[in-house]
Amino acid sequence: MKRILVLLACVLAVAFGAFGQENIDFSTLPLASTPSPVPNGYGGLNWTNFFYVDPSQWSGAGPGYKDGPTGEDVGFVGGRICRLMPETCYGTISSAGGPIAFQPVSAVVAGGFGPTYVIVTAYNNGTYVGSMSIPLGTQMRTLTFPASWGSITQLVFATPTGADLVLYDFQAYLLGG
């Protein structure tokens, strides 16, 4: 009986370990004085059209970039191309080789230069799961993603007005792998 309980405890520990909540910020990336692409695999996820920069070293940073600690990188979607072609202003977080899916929990975000809004859309293997539209100012704001989205493989952040979206922190459960 004792062996069964020990075995059950080990199985549960492994199972719960696979569902650990990850807190992903950009403080472990090298400080960047000019925008650089967030590398795929960072935080166990893939990043498309997301960049990172140290706002205290970049002259192009608006007030929404500077709401966090000085001397730390922030992630963002935006830049000159978004202002020229707003329909191209989006960033995607997707599952990488490790996790087969993830469950988004929250994100700390801000508008880079002024009031804007962001549309966040969730997909699971290409199938639409849900979306939400959130107004933003230049002060950090925590977005809480609907638990009903469950396990997904892709999360798209779009700023249809061509404005910059600053991402300070992203929390998710990485599943499988």
ABEGO torsion letter per residue (X at the ends): XAAAAAAAAAAAAAAAAAABBBBBBAAABBBBABBBBBBBGBGGBBBBGBBBBBAAABAABBAAAAABBBGBBBBBBEEAAAAABAAABBBBBBBBAABABBBBABBBBBBAAEBBBBBBBBBBGGBBAEBBBBBBBABBBBBBBBAAAEBBABBBBBBAAGBBBBBABBBBBBBEX
